[in-house]
Amino acid sequence: MKRILVTGGAGFIGSHIVDLLVTRGYDVIVFDNESTGKREYVNDAAEFVHGDVGEATELSAVFARGVDAVLHIAGQASIRLSFADPTEDLTVNTLGTINILQQCIAYRVPRLLFASSMTIYGNAVIVPTPEDAAPAPVNYYAVTKYAAERYVHITAERKDLDFTLNATSLRMFNVYGERQSLSNPYQGVLAIFVGNLIRGEPINIHSDGEQSRDFVYIADVARAWVDALENPATYGQVINLGTGVDSSINRLCDIVLKAFGHTRASYSVNYHPAQPGDMRRSLADITRAKTLLNWQPTMALDEGLARTIAWARGGQ
Ligand SMILES: NC(=O)c1ccc[n+]([C@@H]2O[C@H](COP(=O)([O-])OP(=O)(O)OC[C@H]3O[C@@H](n4cnc5c(N)ncnc54)[C@H](O)[C@@H]3O)[C@@H](O)[C@H]2O)c1
């Protein structure tokens, strides 16, 4: 059985990927500092190691046990926090990734998948945006994620290593679904709105609400990650994971309100100035994922939202 190390495996995205890895028979070690992740989300069949990707000795203790692949998902995932504490953002996202790469080299790990982000495209000129569009980050988070992604691929392409490191970066768009934090106001607009409705708080929209995002459901994303793990067609590639359909924040607000039996007329929706680093339009071209992974997202936004709300109402 192959042993897979999943950093950030107690978080929203990581914990779903761990569940699917376990289902497919992998031996999984989760490495997470529980800063935003929750140990209760970690599958019982996976081993949990509390540790920080900033600490080389903590990482080394896990790598020394022998791992066949690393899914590096741990990260600081908030654009707003990247502006509030740029040093922490850089430390976790970029330096943390460099630490992972150093361990991969030291222990000759042959496979690495990295959690990259659509934010690296910034306000893309080509929409839907393909992977070969020029990166143009407009916030600090996107800079640290893009730097980390480049460290991953430049390392994998080094000719001086005495082993082959096959790397893949998955540039995820706006992932949503069960276990996304309903109480963290800094990341995940859909979950923030659902949390607002559950607690009876007003909804706050920055800018005019006509900015749009490509919302992709967590189960679709997890399937892509696990399908990519042993697929040589994905080696050396960066791959968008979105749906190819975008929704404005106003539309998202309306469908969340509707799911709770409200409209704008019956609920408080407040508009605020745009925040630093906000992007106007974000939409994936998913041709590459279709071609290399035979992957197609299957969850429609209304249904995925209904599932997320059912989970949220369950008191999570
Ligand atoms: N949610 C999205 O839409 C989205 C889109 C693109 C990329 N990403 C990236 O995917 C990854 C997971 O995001 P998420 O939405 O699941 O967020 P999350 O906050 O739920 O997950 C991040 C996980 O990393 C852990 N972590 C953070 N810092 C750590 C450290 N120093 N050492 C060890 N563990 C640490 C957290 O405890 C948490 O479990 C992040 O790297 C994020 O940048 C997320």
The ligand as a MOL file (V3000), in Angstrom:
LIG
                    3D

  0  0  0     0  0            999 V3000
M  V30 BEGIN CTAB
M  V30 COUNTS 44 48 0 0 0
M  V30 BEGIN ATOM
M  V30 1 N -10.5810 27.0740 -0.5680 0
M  V30 2 C -10.2720 27.4470 -1.8140 0
M  V30 3 O -11.1450 27.8540 -2.5740 0
M  V30 4 C -8.8450 27.3590 -2.3120 0
M  V30 5 C -8.5970 27.6960 -3.6510 0
M  V30 6 C -7.2840 27.6160 -4.1370 0
M  V30 7 C -6.2770 27.1720 -3.3060 0
M  V30 8 N -6.5400 26.8650 -2.0090 0 CHG=1
M  V30 9 C -5.4330 26.3720 -1.1690 0
M  V30 10 O -5.8010 25.0760 -0.7210 0
M  V30 11 C -5.2490 24.8340 0.5530 0
M  V30 12 C -6.3310 24.4040 1.5220 0
M  V30 13 O -7.2780 25.4750 1.6580 0
M  V30 14 P -8.6060 25.2950 2.5290 0
M  V30 15 O -9.6520 26.1050 1.8920 0
M  V30 16 O -8.8690 23.8530 2.7910 0 CHG=-1
M  V30 17 O -8.1920 26.0610 3.8570 0
M  V30 18 P -8.0870 25.5130 5.3450 0
M  V30 19 O -7.6650 26.7090 6.1350 0
M  V30 20 O -9.3260 24.8020 5.7490 0
M  V30 21 O -6.9010 24.4530 5.2430 0
M  V30 22 C -5.5560 24.7710 5.4500 0
M  V30 23 C -4.9840 23.7000 6.3630 0
M  V30 24 O -3.5770 23.9320 6.5040 0
M  V30 25 C -3.2640 23.8660 7.8940 0
M  V30 26 N -2.0940 24.7150 8.1000 0
M  V30 27 C -2.0230 26.0660 7.9640 0
M  V30 28 N -0.7840 26.4910 8.2480 0
M  V30 29 C -0.0490 25.3920 8.5380 0
M  V30 30 C 1.3090 25.1840 8.9170 0
M  V30 31 N 2.1550 26.2300 9.0600 0
M  V30 32 N 1.7340 23.9200 9.1460 0
M  V30 33 C 0.8810 22.8750 9.0220 0
M  V30 34 N -0.4160 23.0120 8.6930 0
M  V30 35 C -0.8720 24.2540 8.4430 0
M  V30 36 C -4.4970 24.3780 8.6070 0
M  V30 37 O -4.5790 23.9830 9.9650 0
M  V30 38 C -5.5900 23.7350 7.7620 0
M  V30 39 O -5.8880 22.4340 8.1960 0
M  V30 40 C -4.5180 26.1210 0.9530 0
M  V30 41 O -3.1440 25.9620 0.6410 0
M  V30 42 C -5.1430 27.1680 0.0760 0
M  V30 43 O -4.2440 28.2330 -0.1780 0
M  V30 44 C -7.8070 26.9420 -1.4850 0
M  V30 END ATOM
M  V30 BEGIN BOND
M  V30 1 1 1 2
M  V30 2 2 2 3
M  V30 3 1 2 4
M  V30 4 1 4 5
M  V30 5 2 4 44
M  V30 6 2 5 6
M  V30 7 1 6 7
M  V30 8 2 7 8
M  V30 9 1 8 9
M  V30 10 1 8 44
M  V30 11 1 9 10
M  V30 12 1 9 42
M  V30 13 1 10 11
M  V30 14 1 11 12
M  V30 15 1 11 40
M  V30 16 1 12 13
M  V30 17 1 13 14
M  V30 18 2 14 15
M  V30 19 1 14 16
M  V30 20 1 14 17
M  V30 21 1 17 18
M  V30 22 2 18 19
M  V30 23 1 18 20
M  V30 24 1 18 21
M  V30 25 1 21 22
M  V30 26 1 22 23
M  V30 27 1 23 24
M  V30 28 1 23 38
M  V30 29 1 24 25
M  V30 30 1 25 26
M  V30 31 1 25 36
M  V30 32 1 26 27
M  V30 33 1 26 35
M  V30 34 2 27 28
M  V30 35 1 28 29
M  V30 36 1 29 30
M  V30 37 2 29 35
M  V30 38 1 30 31
M  V30 39 2 30 32
M  V30 40 1 32 33
M  V30 41 2 33 34
M  V30 42 1 34 35
M  V30 43 1 36 37
M  V30 44 1 36 38
M  V30 45 1 38 39
M  V30 46 1 40 41
M  V30 47 1 40 42
M  V30 48 1 42 43
M  V30 END BOND
M  V30 END CTAB
M  END
